[in-house]
Amino acid sequence: MDYSNEPKGLFFLIDNKSFYASVEATMRGLNPLHTLMVVMSEQENTNGGLILATSPLAKKHYHLQANVSRQRDLPQDENLMVVPPRMNLYIQRNLQINNIFRRFVADEDLLPYSIDESILDLTHSWHLFGNTPREVAVRIQKTVHQELGLYTTIGIGDNPVQAKLALDLYAKHADDLIGEIHYETVPEKIWSVDNLTEIWGIGTRMAKRLNRLGIHTMNELAHANPYLIKERLGEIGSQLFATAWGIDRTVLRQTYKVKSSSLGNSQVLPRDYRNQDEIETVIKEIGEQVASRLRHHHLLASKFLLSIGFAYASSEDGGSSGFSIGIRIDPTADDILVTSALIKAFRKHWHHEIIRNIAVFSGNFSDDSSYQLDLFTSPSTQERRLRTEHALDLIHDRFGFTALVYARSLTEGGTAINRATLVGGHNGGNAYE
């Protein structure tokens, strides 16, 4: 491969090691690397309690996995600390960490990749902070640790994908928590990987698809026929072939316009829902939430998607995990019109299965400067309803969602009040506790 025409810079992909658990440890004055701790979500939100994060020591001793292990997998060890999540605290720490990164790069050269990972383009600034890229990486690690008590792992590469692979494959296992991949080390660092699922972007299902093409290792992927891979796997096949060669033409400063956007909300229900009134209560709550978001953005939507996920028992019995329905109506952000369309679609497709997941998404947006009136409802009634909804939005914005709710949200099946206290589906907590 001739890399002479490929973009070459200096990129760091920085991960906060065991982020949630590490933050909780530091808040208690403990060293994150020497603490036995797991962060576990509330049982009522995740059907029995899901382990969201484990400290490195807990993962090593008990083989617990974040977002896989549950409360039933916890060992009976009084030394193991089990704490609830505080999502607001983690968001606050993430902002503080990225502000530290801004001391080393310009804003346009920083991309927060997730709650615990960020990509830094140090191509033009690294020489200001050290004699070598690795020296700069150590300086960043020390700064974060000294100010916040957290440990960071850093992948270094000539482009973002090399940095990501260096992080996942090598930095997380290195004593200094730093790994490097460059164009000249691709054969040694990437082709030597025999387990495809260790590579970012290759899950179990994709690995099986590659296996069916006779590809079982990264070396075989790199030397496969790229045209055949694209023919069988589509554009993702070409991307994986490029990954095998350590190629990534991403421009971090370039902003991308999404072809089609959507606004939506979803929820994993706190228990299995069988009662139609309870299910429809949640559908209405989520539909109203989506309509409120549309009004907040001064948008109308003419396309909605209702997605219903069945509970495990219904999935096993019926052989289906749920259903999704596309709904087209006149452009609107009206609570009643949106929820009526959702309920009508639900009743048409639901056959008394047990429900565990509900999601509503909207799309095909237009500006709310013009509004299509309903011929079957008087204009004054529609105008009055719209003013009422905007007044409700103002109350929620100023005093919080729970300041004024529909009575149905106080019934046993309602979830909106509890959902309003969550951040990312989990307990928000107090960032200053």
VONULUM-503365 format. One line per 5 residues: for each residue y, z, x of N, C-alpha, C, O. Coordinates in steps of 0.1 Angstrom, whole numbers, m for minus. Example, Ala and Ser with C-alpha at 12.3 -4.5 7.8 and 13.67 -1.06 7.14 Angstrom:
m57 78 132 m45 78 123 m33 78 132 m33 85 142; m22 71 128 m11 71 137 0 79 129 11 80 134
//
This chain:
m12 0 9 0 0 0 12 0 9 14 8 18; 21 m9 6 34 m10 13 44 m1 6 49 m5 m5; 48 10 12 57 19 6 72 16 9 81 24 5; 74 6 17 88 4 22 98 2 11 110 5 13; 94 m4 0 103 m6 m11 103 5 m21 110 4 m31
95 15 m19 95 26 m29 106 36 m26 109 39 m14; 112 42 m36 123 52 m34 117 64 m26 106 69 m29; 125 69 m17 121 80 m9 132 90 m8 143 87 m3; 130 102 m12 140 113 m11 133 126 m7 123 126 m1; 139 137 m11 133 150 m9 134 158 m22 145 161 m27
123 161 m28 122 168 m41 114 180 m40 104 181 m33; 119 191 m46 112 204 m47 108 205 m62 116 203 m71; 96 209 m64 92 213 m78 89 228 m76 79 232 m70; 97 236 m83 96 251 m81 90 258 m93 95 255 m104; 80 266 m91 73 273 m102 75 288 m100 73 293 m89
78 295 m111 79 309 m110 65 315 m113 60 314 m124; 59 321 m103 45 325 m103 43 335 m114 49 346 m115; 33 332 m123 29 340 m134 42 346 m141 44 358 m142; 50 337 m146 64 340 m149 65 352 m159 72 362 m156; 59 351 m171 61 362 m181 57 375 m175 64 385 m176
45 376 m170 39 388 m164 47 393 m153 49 405 m151; 52 384 m144 60 388 m133 74 394 m137 78 404 m132; 80 388 m147 92 394 m153 90 408 m158 98 417 m156; 79 409 m166 76 423 m172 74 433 m161 78 444 m162; 67 429 m150 64 438 m139 77 442 m132 79 454 m130
86 433 m130 99 436 m123 107 445 m132 114 454 m126; 107 444 m145 114 452 m154 110 467 m153 117 476 m157; 97 469 m149 92 482 m148 92 487 m133 86 497 m130; 99 480 m124 100 484 m111 87 482 m103 85 488 m92; 78 472 m107 66 470 m101 66 456 m93 73 447 m97
57 455 m83 56 443 m76 46 434 m84 35 438 m87; 51 422 m88 43 413 m96 29 409 m90 20 407 m98; 29 409 m77 16 405 m71 6 416 m70 m6 413 m67; 11 428 m72 2 440 m70 0 448 m83 m4 459 m83; 3 441 m94 2 448 m107 m9 442 m116 m10 429 m117
m17 450 m123 m27 445 m132 m20 445 m146 m17 455 m152; m17 433 m151 m9 432 m163 m12 419 m170 m14 408 m164; m12 419 m184 m13 407 m192 m2 408 m203 1 419 m207; 4 397 m206 13 396 m217 6 390 m229 1 379 m228; 5 398 m240 m3 393 m251 5 393 m264 12 402 m267
4 382 m271 12 380 m283 6 389 m294 m5 394 m293; 14 390 m305 11 399 m316 m2 393 m323 m3 381 m325; m11 401 m327 m23 397 m334 m20 389 m347 m26 379 m349; m9 393 m354 m7 386 m367 m1 372 m365 m2 364 m374; 4 369 m353 10 356 m351 0 346 m345 2 334 m345
m11 351 m339 m20 342 m332 m35 345 m335 m44 343 m327; m38 350 m347 m52 352 m352 m60 360 m342 m70 356 m337; m55 372 m339 m63 381 m330 m57 384 m317 m63 391 m309; m45 379 m314 m39 382 m301 m43 372 m290 m54 372 m286; m33 364 m285 m35 354 m275 m28 359 m262 m17 364 m262
m35 358 m251 m30 362 m238 m21 351 m233 m25 340 m230; m8 353 m232 2 343 m229 4 342 m214 7 332 m208; 2 353 m206 3 353 m192 m5 364 m186 m7 375 m192; m9 362 m174 m16 372 m166 m10 373 m152 m6 363 m147; m9 385 m147 m5 387 m133 m16 381 m124 m27 380 m128
m12 377 m112 m22 371 m103 m34 380 m101 m45 376 m100; m31 393 m100 m42 403 m97 m51 404 m109 m64 405 m108; m46 404 m122 m54 404 m134 m62 392 m135 m74 392 m139; m57 380 m132 m64 368 m132 m76 368 m122 m87 363 m125; m73 373 m110 m84 374 m100 m95 383 m104 m106 380 m102
m91 395 m109 m101 405 m111 m109 403 m124 m121 405 m125; m102 398 m134 m109 397 m148 m111 382 m152 m117 380 m163; m107 373 m144 m109 358 m148 m103 355 m161 m108 347 m169; m91 361 m165 m84 358 m177 m76 346 m175 m70 344 m165; m74 338 m186 m67 325 m185 m56 326 m196 m58 329 m207
m44 322 m192 m32 322 m201 m35 311 m212 m39 300 m208; m31 315 m224 m32 305 m235 m47 301 m238 m49 292 m246; m56 308 m233 m70 306 m236 m77 319 m240 m83 320 m250; m76 329 m231 m82 342 m234 m75 349 m245 m63 347 m247; m83 357 m252 m78 365 m263 m80 380 m262 m86 384 m252
m76 387 m271 m77 402 m270 m92 406 m268 m94 416 m261; m101 399 m274 m115 402 m273 m120 401 m259 m130 406 m255; m113 393 m251 m117 391 m237 m112 401 m227 m116 401 m215; m103 410 m232 m98 421 m223 m108 431 m219 m116 435 m227; m109 434 m206 m118 444 m201 m114 458 m205 m102 461 m208
m123 467 m206 m120 481 m209 m116 488 m196 m124 495 m190; m103 486 m192 m98 492 m179 m85 498 m182 m75 491 m185; m84 511 m180 m72 518 m183 m61 515 m173 m49 518 m176; m64 508 m162 m54 504 m152 m47 491 m156 m37 488 m151; m53 484 m166 m47 471 m170 m36 474 m180 m39 480 m191
m24 469 m177 m13 471 m186 m13 458 m196 m13 447 m191; m12 461 m209 m11 451 m219 3 452 m226 5 462 m232; 11 442 m224 25 443 m230 28 432 m239 22 421 m237; 37 434 m249 40 423 m258 51 414 m251 57 418 m242; 52 401 m256 62 392 m250 76 395 m254 78 401 m265
85 392 m246 100 393 m249 106 379 m245 111 378 m234; 105 370 m254 109 356 m250 124 355 m247 128 347 m238; 133 363 m253 147 363 m250 149 367 m235 158 362 m228; 141 377 m231 142 381 m217 138 370 m207 145 368 m197; 128 363 m211 123 352 m202 133 341 m201 135 335 m191
139 338 m213 150 327 m213 161 332 m204 167 323 m197; 165 344 m205 176 349 m197 173 348 m182 181 344 m174; 161 352 m178 157 351 m164 156 336 m160 160 333 m148; 152 327 m168 151 313 m165 165 308 m162 167 300 m153; 175 312 m170 189 308 m167 194 313 m154 201 306 m147
190 326 m151 195 332 m138 188 324 m127 195 322 m117; 176 321 m128 169 314 m117 175 300 m115 178 296 m103; 178 293 m125 184 279 m124 198 280 m119 202 271 m112; 205 291 m121 218 293 m115 217 295 m100 226 291 m93; 206 301 m96 204 302 m81 201 289 m75 207 285 m65
194 280 m82 191 267 m77 203 259 m76 204 250 m68; 213 261 m85 226 253 m85 234 256 m72 243 249 m69; 230 266 m65 237 269 m52 232 259 m41 238 257 m31; 221 252 m44 215 243 m34 216 229 m38 215 220 m30; 218 226 m51 219 212 m56 230 211 m66 234 221 m72
235 199 m68 245 197 m79 238 197 m93 226 196 m93; 246 199 m103 240 200 m117 231 188 m120 220 189 m125; 236 176 m116 229 164 m120 216 162 m111 208 153 m114; 214 170 m101 202 170 m93 192 181 m96 183 183 m89; 195 188 m107 186 198 m112 181 195 m126 188 192 m135
167 196 m127 161 193 m140 152 205 m144 141 205 m138; 156 214 m152 147 224 m157 135 217 m164 137 211 m175; 123 218 m159 112 211 m164 104 219 m175 99 213 m184; 105 232 m174 99 240 m185 105 254 m183 114 256 m175; 100 264 m191 105 278 m190 103 283 m176 110 293 m172
93 278 m168 91 284 m155 90 274 m144 86 278 m132; 94 262 m146 94 252 m136 107 244 m136 113 241 m146; 112 240 m124 124 232 m123 122 222 m111 115 224 m102; 128 210 m113 127 199 m103 141 199 m96 151 198 m103; 141 199 m83 154 198 m75 154 186 m66 144 184 m59
164 178 m67 166 166 m58 175 171 m47 187 171 m49; 169 174 m35 176 179 m24 179 168 m14 182 171 m2; 177 155 m18 179 144 m8 192 145 m1 192 142 12; 203 148 m8 216 147 m1 221 161 3 232 162 8; 214 172 0 220 185 3 211 194 11 216 204 16
199 191 14 190 200 20 195 204 34 193 216 38; 201 194 41 205 197 55 216 207 56 219 212 67; 222 211 45 233 221 45 227 235 45 234 245 48; 214 237 43 208 250 41 196 253 51 190 264 50; 193 244 60 183 246 70 180 235 78 185 224 76
172 237 89 169 226 98 157 217 93 156 206 98; 149 222 85 138 214 79 137 217 64 142 228 59; 131 208 56 129 211 42 121 224 39 124 231 30; 111 226 47 103 238 45 112 251 48 110 261 41; 121 250 57 130 262 60 139 264 48 142 275 44
143 253 41 151 254 29 143 260 18 148 269 10; 131 256 17 122 262 6 120 277 8 121 284 m2; 118 281 20 117 295 23 130 303 19 129 314 14; 141 297 22 154 303 19 155 305 4 160 315 m1; 151 295 m4 152 295 m19 143 306 m24 147 314 m32
131 307 m18 121 317 m22 127 331 m20 126 340 m28; 133 333 m8 138 346 m5 150 350 m14 151 362 m17; 158 340 m17 170 343 m25 165 348 m39 171 357 m44; 156 340 m45 151 344 m58 144 358 m58 146 366 m67; 137 361 m48 129 373 m47 139 385 m45 138 396 m51
149 383 m36 158 394 m33 167 397 m45 170 409 m48; 171 387 m53 180 390 m64 172 393 m77 178 401 m86; 160 388 m79 153 390 m92 140 396 m91 133 400 m101; 135 397 m78 122 403 m76 110 394 m79 98 399 m79; 112 381 m82 102 372 m86 97 363 m74 105 361 m65
85 359 m75 79 350 m64 79 336 m70 75 334 m81; 82 326 m61 82 312 m65 73 304 m56 72 307 m44; 66 295 m62 58 285 m54 66 272 m54 72 268 m64; 65 265 m43 73 252 m42 65 241 m37 58 242 m26; 65 230 m44 59 218 m40 69 208 m35 80 207 m41
67 202 m23 77 194 m16 71 179 m16 59 178 m12; 79 170 m19 74 156 m19 86 146 m17 98 149 m18; 82 133 m15 92 123 m13 97 118 m27 107 111 m28; 90 122 m38 94 119 m51 89 130 m60 81 138 m56; 93 130 m73 89 141 m82 74 143 m83 69 154 m84
66 132 m85 52 133 m87 45 139 m75 35 147 m76; 49 135 m63 43 141 m51 46 156 m50 38 164 m47; 59 160 m54 62 174 m54 53 182 m64 49 193 m62; 51 176 m76 43 182 m86 29 184 m82 23 195 m83; 23 174 m76 9 175 m71 8 185 m59 m2 192 m58
18 185 m51 18 194 m39 19 209 m45 13 218 m39; 26 211 m55 27 224 m62 14 228 m67 8 239 m64; 8 220 m76 m5 223 m83 m17 224 m73 m25 233 m75; m17 215 m64 m30 214 m56 m29 223 m43 m40 228 m39; m17 225 m38 m17 232 m25 m8 245 m25 m12 255 m20
4 244 m30 14 255 m29 8 268 m36 10 279 m30; 2 266 m47 m3 278 m55 m14 285 m47 m18 296 m51; m20 279 m37 m31 284 m30 m28 288 m15 m36 293 m8; m16 285 m12 m11 287 2 m6 301 4 0 307 m5; m7 306 16 m2 320 19 13 321 17 18 331 12
20 310 21 35 310 20 40 304 7 52 303 4; 30 300 m2 33 295 m15 41 282 m15 49 279 m23; 39 274 m4 46 261 m2 35 250 1 26 253 9; 37 239 m5 28 228 m3 36 215 m1 47 214 m7; 31 205 6 38 193 8 29 181 7 17 181 11
34 170 1 28 157 1 38 147 3 49 147 m2; 35 137 12 45 126 15 36 113 15 24 114 15; 43 102 15 37 89 14 26 88 25 15 83 22; 28 92 37 19 91 48 7 100 46 m4 98 53; 8 110 38 m3 120 36 m11 118 23 m19 126 20
m8 108 16 m14 105 3 m29 105 4 m36 111 m4; m35 97 14 m50 96 15 m56 110 17 m66 113 11; m49 118 25 m55 131 29 m53 141 17 m62 149 14; m41 141 11 m38 151 1 m42 148 m14 m45 157 m21; m42 135 m17 m44 131 m31 m58 125 m33 m66 129 m42
m62 115 m24 m75 109 m25 m86 118 m23 m98 115 m27; m84 129 m17 m95 139 m14 m99 147 m26 m108 155 m25; m91 146 m37 m94 154 m49 m106 148 m57 m105 136 m61; m116 155 m58 m128 150 m65 m129 153 m80 m135 146 m87; m121 164 m84 m121 168 m98 m108 162 m104 m97 167 m101
m110 152 m113 m99 145 m118 m90 154 m126 m77 152 m127; m95 164 m133 m87 173 m142 m78 182 m134 m70 189 m140; m79 182 m120 m70 190 m112 m56 183 m111 m47 189 m107; m56 170 m115 m44 162 m114 m36 163 m126 m41 162 m137; m23 165 m124 m13 165 m135 m14 152 m143 m13 141 m137
m15 153 m156 m16 142 m164 m30 137 m168 m32 128 m176; m40 144 m162 m54 140 m165 m61 152 m171 m64 162 m164; m63 152 m184 m71 162 m191 m85 159 m192 m90 149 m187; m93 167 m199 m107 164 m200 m110 151 m207 m119 144 m203; m103 148 m218 m106 135 m225 m102 123 m216 m110 113 m216
m91 124 m209 m87 113 m201 m97 111 m189 m101 100 m185; m102 122 m184 m112 122 m173 m125 115 m178 m130 107 m171; m129 117 m190 m141 111 m196 m138 96 m198 m147 88 m195; m126 92 m202 m123 78 m203 m124 71 m189 m128 59 m188; m118 78 m179 m119 72 m166 m133 71 m161 m137 62 m154
m141 82 m164 m155 82 m160 m163 70 m166 m171 64 m159; m159 66 m178 m166 54 m184 m162 41 m177 m169 31 m179; m152 41 m169 m148 30 m161 m153 31 m147 m150 23 m138; m162 41 m145 m168 43 m132 m159 50 m122 m161 50 m110; m149 57 m127 m139 64 m119 m141 79 m120 m140 84 m131
m145 86 m109 m148 100 m110 m140 108 m100 m139 121 m101; m133 102 m91 m125 109 m81 m111 101 m79 m110 90 m84; m102 108 m73 m89 102 m71 m90 90 m61 m82 80 m62; m99 91 m52 m101 80 m43 m106 67 m50 m101 56 m47; m115 69 m60 m120 58 m68 m109 53 m77 m108 41 m79
m100 62 m82 m89 57 m90 m79 49 m82 m75 38 m87; m76 53 m70 m67 46 m62 m72 32 m58 m64 23 m56; m85 30 m57 m90 18 m53 m97 10 m64 m105 0 m62; m94 14 m77 m99 6 m88 m90 m6 m91 m79 m7 m85; m94 m14 m99 m86 m26 m103 m75 m22 m113 m78 m18 m124
m63 m22 m108 m52 m17 m117 m50 m25 m130 m46 m20 m140; m54 m38 m130 m53 m46 m142 m63 m42 m152 m60 m42 m164; m75 m39 m147 m85 m34 m156 m82 m21 m162 m84 m18 m174; m76 m12 m154 m72 1 m159 m62 0 m170 m62 7 m180; m52 m9 m168 m41 m10 m178 m47 m17 m190 m43 m13 m201
m56 m26 m189 m62 m32 m200 m70 m22 m209 m69 m23 m221; m77 m13 m202 m85 m4 m210 m77 9 m214 m80 14 m225; m68 13 m207 m61 26 m210 m46 24 m214 m40 34 m218; m41 12 m212 m27 10 m216 m18 14 m205 m21 15 m193; m5 17 m209 5 20 m199 2 33 m192 5 34 m180
m5 43 m198 m9 55 m192 m18 52 m180 m18 59 m170; m26 42 m181 m35 38 m170 m27 34 m158 m31 37 m147; m17 26 m160 m8 22 m149 m1 34 m143 0 34 m130; 3 43 m151 9 55 m145 0 64 m137 3 69 m127; m13 65 m142 m23 72 m134 m26 65 m121 m28 72 m111
m27 52 m121 m29 45 m109 m18 47 m99 m20 49 m87; m5 47 m104 6 50 m95 5 64 m90 9 66 m78; 1 73 m98 0 87 m93 m10 88 m82 m8 96 m72; m21 81 m83 m31 81 m72 m26 76 m59 m31 80 m49; m16 68 m60 m9 63 m47 3 71 m44 10 68 m35
6 81 m52 18 90 m49 31 83 m52 41 85 m45; 31 73 m62 43 65 m65 50 71 m77 43 73 m87; 63 72 m77 71 77 m88 85 72 m86 91 75 m77; 89 63 m96 102 57 m95 113 64 m103 123 58 m107; 110 76 m107 119 84 m116 132 86 m108 133 90 m97
143 84 m116 157 87 m110 161 100 m118 164 99 m130; 162 111 m111 165 124 m118 179 124 m125 180 130 m135; 188 117 m119 202 117 m125 203 108 m137 212 109 m145; 193 99 m139 194 90 m150 190 96 m163 179 103 m164; 198 95 m173 194 100 m186 188 89 m194 192 78 m194
178 93 m202 170 84 m210 173 85 m225 174 97 m230; 176 74 m232 178 75 m246 165 73 m253 157 64 m251; 162 83 m262 150 83 m269 150 72 m280 160 71 m287; 140 64 m281 139 53 m290 140 58 m305 148 53 m313; 133 68 m308 133 74 m321 132 89 m320 123 94 m313
141 96 m326 141 111 m325 137 117 m338 136 110 m349; 134 129 m338 130 136 m350 135 151 m350 137 156 m339; 136 157 m361 139 171 m362 128 177 m371 124 172 m381; 123 188 m367 112 194 m374 109 209 m371 115 214 m361; 100 215 m379 96 228 m376 81 229 m380 76 222 m388
74 238 m374 60 240 m376 56 255 m375 64 263 m369; 45 258 m381 41 272 m379 25 273 m380 19 266 m388; 20 282 m371 6 286 m373 7 298 m382 13 308 m378; 0 298 m393 1 308 m403 m5 321 m398 m15 321 m390; m1 333 m402 m6 345 m397 m20 349 m401 m26 358 m396
m25 341 m411 m39 343 m416 m43 330 m423 m34 321 m425; m55 329 m428 m59 318 m436 m53 318 m450 m53 328 m456; m47 307 m454 m40 306 m467 m49 298 m476 m53 286 m473; m53 304 m488 m61 297 m498 m54 295 m511 m56 285 m518; m44 304 m514 m37 304 m526 m26 293 m526 m18 292 m517
m26 284 m536 m17 273 m537 m2 277 m537 6 271 m530; 1 288 m544 15 293 m545 19 297 m531 31 295 m527; 11 304 m524 15 309 m510 17 297 m501 26 297 m493; 8 287 m501 9 275 m493 22 268 m496 29 264 m486; 25 266 m508 37 259 m512 50 267 m509 60 261 m506
49 280 m509 60 288 m505 64 285 m490 76 283 m487; 54 284 m482 57 282 m468 62 267 m466 71 265 m458; 56 258 m473 61 244 m472 75 243 m476 83 237 m469; 79 250 m487 93 250 m491 102 257 m480 113 252 m477; 97 268 m475 105 275 m464 108 266 m452 119 265 m447
97 259 m448 99 250 m436 107 238 m440 115 234 m431; 105 232 m452 113 221 m456 128 224 m457 136 216 m452; 131 236 m462 145 241 m462 151 243 m448 163 240 m446; 142 247 m439 147 249 m426 150 236 m419 160 235 m412; 142 226 m422 144 213 m416 157 207 m422 165 201 m415
159 208 m436 171 203 m442 183 210 m437 193 203 m435; 182 223 m434 194 230 m428 197 225 m414 209 223 m411; 187 222 m407 190 216 m393 196 202 m394 205 199 m386; 192 194 m404 199 181 m406 213 183 m409 222 176 m404; 216 193 m418 230 195 m422 238 200 m410 250 196 m408
232 208 m401 239 213 m389 243 202 m380 253 202 m374; 234 191 m380 237 180 m371 244 169 m378 246 158 m373; 248 171 m391 256 162 m399 248 149 m400 253 138 m399; 235 151 m404 226 139 m405 219 139 m419 218 150 m425; 215 128 m423 206 126 m434 193 119 m429 194 112 m420
182 122 m435 169 116 m431 163 110 m443 164 114 m455; 157 98 m441 150 91 m452 135 91 m450 127 85 m458; 130 97 m439 116 97 m436 112 111 m432 118 118 m424; 101 116 m439 96 130 m436 81 129 m433 74 120 m439; 76 138 m425 62 139 m423 57 153 m425 62 163 m420
48 154 m434 41 167 m437 28 167 m431 19 159 m434; 25 177 m422 13 178 m415 6 191 m419 12 202 m417; m6 191 m423 m14 203 m428 m26 204 m419 m34 195 m418; m27 216 m413 m39 218 m404 m49 228 m411 m44 239 m416; m61 224 m412 m71 233 m419 m76 244 m410 m75 243 m398
m80 255 m416 m86 266 m409 m100 262 m404 m105 251 m408; m105 269 m395 m118 265 m388 m129 263 m398 m136 253 m397; m130 272 m408 m141 270 m418 m140 257 m425 m150 250 m427; m128 254 m430 m127 241 m437 m129 229 m428 m134 219 m433; m125 230 m416 m127 219 m406 m142 217 m404 m146 205 m404
m149 227 m403 m164 226 m401 m171 221 m413 m179 212 m412; m167 225 m425 m173 221 m437 m170 207 m441 m179 199 m445; m157 203 m439 m153 190 m444 m153 179 m433 m151 167 m436; m154 183 m420 m154 174 m409 m140 168 m406 m139 158 m399; m130 175 m411 m116 170 m409 m108 182 m405 m110 193 m410
m99 180 m396 m90 191 m391 m77 193 m399 m70 202 m398; m75 183 m409 m63 184 m417 m58 170 m421 m66 160 m420; m46 169 m425 m41 156 m429 m25 156 m426 m19 166 m426; m20 144 m425 m6 141 m423 m1 130 m433 m8 120 m434; 10 133 m439 15 123 m449 29 119 m445 38 128 m443
32 106 m445 45 101 m443 52 99 m457 46 94 m466; 64 104 m458 71 104 m470 85 97 m469 92 100 m459; 88 87 m477 100 80 m477 108 83 m489 103 81 m500; 121 87 m487 130 90 m499 144 85 m495 146 81 m483; 153 85 m504 166 81 m501 172 91 m491 169 103 m491
181 86 m482 186 95 m472 192 108 m478 200 107 m487; 188 119 m472 192 132 m478 191 143 m468 183 142 m458; 198 154 m471 196 167 m464 196 178 m474 199 190 m471; 193 175 m487 193 184 m498 180 192 m499 169 186 m498; 181 205 m499 169 213 m500 160 209 m511 148 208 m509
165 208 m523 157 205 m534 150 192 m533 138 191 m536; 157 181 m529 151 168 m528 140 168 m517 129 162 m519; 143 174 m506 133 175 m495 121 182 m499 110 177 m497; 122 194 m504 111 203 m507 103 197 m519 90 198 m519; 110 191 m529 102 184 m540 93 173 m535 82 172 m540
99 165 m526 91 154 m520 79 159 m512 68 154 m513; 81 170 m505 70 176 m497 59 182 m506 47 180 m504; 63 189 m516 53 195 m525 45 185 m533 33 186 m535; 52 174 m537 45 163 m545 35 157 m536 24 154 m540; 38 154 m523 29 148 m514 17 158 m511 5 154 m510
20 171 m510 10 180 m507 0 181 m519 m13 181 m516; 4 182 m531 m4 183 m542 m13 170 m544 m24 171 m549; m8 159 m540 m16 147 m541 m28 146 m531 m38 140 m534; m26 153 m519 m36 151 m509 m45 164 m506 m55 163 m499; m40 175 m512 m48 188 m509 m59 190 m519 m57 188 m531
m71 193 m514 m82 195 m523 m88 209 m521 m100 211 m519; m79 219 m520 m83 233 m520 m89 237 m507 m97 247 m506; m86 230 m496 m90 234 m483 m82 247 m479 m72 249 m484; m88 254 m469 m81 266 m464 m71 262 m453 m75 254 m444; m59 266 m454 m48 261 m445 m45 272 m434 m45 284 m437
m42 266 m422 m38 275 m411 m25 270 m404 m19 278 m397; m22 257 m405 m10 252 m398 m2 243 m408 m8 236 m416; 11 244 m408 19 236 m416 31 232 m407 37 239 m400; 34 219 m408 45 213 m400 53 203 m409 47 196 m417; 66 202 m407 74 193 m414 84 186 m403 90 194 m396
84 173 m403 93 166 m394 101 156 m402 96 150 m412; 113 153 m397 122 143 m403 126 133 m393 126 135 m381; 129 121 m398 133 110 m390 141 99 m397 144 101 m409; 143 88 m391 151 77 m396 165 82 m401 168 82 m413; 173 87 m392 185 94 m395 197 84 m398 197 73 m394
206 89 m406 219 83 m408 229 93 m408 226 105 m411; 242 90 m406 253 99 m406 256 104 m421 254 97 m430; 260 117 m422 262 122 m435 276 119 m441 280 125 m451; 283 110 m434 296 107 m440 295 100 m453 305 100 m461; 284 93 m456 282 87 m469 269 93 m475 259 96 m468
269 95 m488 258 102 m494 254 94 m507 262 91 m515; 240 92 m507 235 84 m519 232 94 m530 224 103 m529; 240 92 m541 238 101 m553 225 97 m561 221 86 m561; 220 108 m567 208 106 m575 212 102 m589 220 109 m595; 207 91 m594 211 85 m607 207 94 m619 213 94 m629
197 103 m616 192 111 m627 198 125 m628 194 134 m636; 207 128 m619 214 141 m618 229 138 m618 234 130 m610; 237 146 m625 251 144 m626 258 146 m612 254 155 m605; 268 138 m609 275 139 m596 280 153 m594 280 158 m583; 285 160 m604 291 173 m603 280 183 m599 283 192 m591
268 181 m605 257 190 m602 253 189 m587 251 198 m580; 252 176 m583 248 174 m569 259 179 m559 255 184 m549; 271 177 m563 282 182 m554 282 197 m553 284 203 m542; 280 204 m564 279 218 m565 267 223 m556 269 233 m549; 256 217 m558 244 221 m550 247 219 m535 242 228 m527
253 208 m531 256 206 m517 265 217 m512 264 221 m500; 276 220 m519 285 231 m515 278 244 m513 280 252 m504; 268 247 m523 260 259 m522 252 260 m509 251 270 m502; 246 249 m506 237 248 m494 246 250 m481 241 257 m472; 258 244 m481 266 245 m469 271 260 m468 272 265 m457
274 266 m479 278 280 m479 266 289 m474 269 298 m466; 254 286 m478 242 293 m473 241 291 m458 238 301 m451; 243 279 m453 242 276 m439 253 285 m431 250 290 m420; 265 286 m436 275 293 m430 272 308 m429 274 315 m419; 266 314 m440 261 328 m439 251 330 m429 251 340 m422
241 321 m428 230 322 m418 236 321 m404 232 329 m395; 245 312 m402 251 310 m389 259 323 m384 258 326 m373; 265 329 m394 274 340 m390 266 353 m390 269 362 m381; 257 355 m399 251 368 m400 236 368 m398 229 379 m398; 230 357 m395 216 356 m392 208 351 m405 213 353 m416
196 346 m402 189 340 m413 185 350 m424 185 348 m436; 182 362 m420 177 372 m429 188 379 m438 185 387 m446; 200 375 m435 211 381 m443 210 376 m458 215 383 m467; 205 364 m460 204 359 m474 192 350 m474 192 339 m468; 182 353 m482 170 345 m483 166 344 m498 170 352 m506
158 334 m500 153 332 m514 142 343 m517 135 348 m508; 142 347 m529 133 358 m533 118 355 m530 110 364 m527; 114 342 m530 100 339 m528 96 342 m513 84 344 m510; 106 343 m504 103 346 m490 99 361 m489 94 365 m478; 102 369 m499 98 383 m500 84 385 m505 79 396 m505
78 374 m510 64 376 m515 54 377 m504 58 374 m492; 42 380 m507 32 382 m497 29 370 m488 27 371 m476; 30 358 m494 28 346 m486 39 341 m478 38 333 m469; 52 346 m481 63 341 m473 63 345 m459 58 355 m455; 68 335 m450 67 337 m436 81 336 m429 83 338 m417
91 331 m437 104 327 m431 111 339 m425 117 337 m414; 110 351 m431 117 363 m425 111 366 m412 119 369 m402; 98 367 m411 92 370 m398 94 360 m388 96 362 m376; 93 347 m392 95 336 m383 109 336 m377 111 332 m365; 119 341 m384 133 341 m379 134 350 m368 144 349 m360
125 360 m366 126 369 m355 119 364 m342 120 371 m332; 112 353 m344 104 348 m332 112 338 m324 121 332 m329; 108 337 m311 113 327 m302 101 320 m296 93 326 m289; 101 307 m299 89 299 m294 76 304 m300 65 302 m294; 77 309 m312 65 314 m319 61 328 m316 50 332 m321
68 335 m307 64 348 m303 76 357 m304 87 353 m306; 73 370 m301 83 381 m302 95 378 m293 93 376 m281; 107 378 m298 119 375 m290 122 387 m281 126 386 m269; 120 399 m286 123 411 m278 138 413 m275 146 405 m280; 141 422 m267 155 425 m263 156 422 m249 149 428 m240
164 412 m245 166 408 m231 171 419 m222 170 419 m210; 177 430 m229 183 440 m221 176 453 m221 181 464 m217; 164 453 m227 156 466 m227 151 470 m213 145 480 m212
//
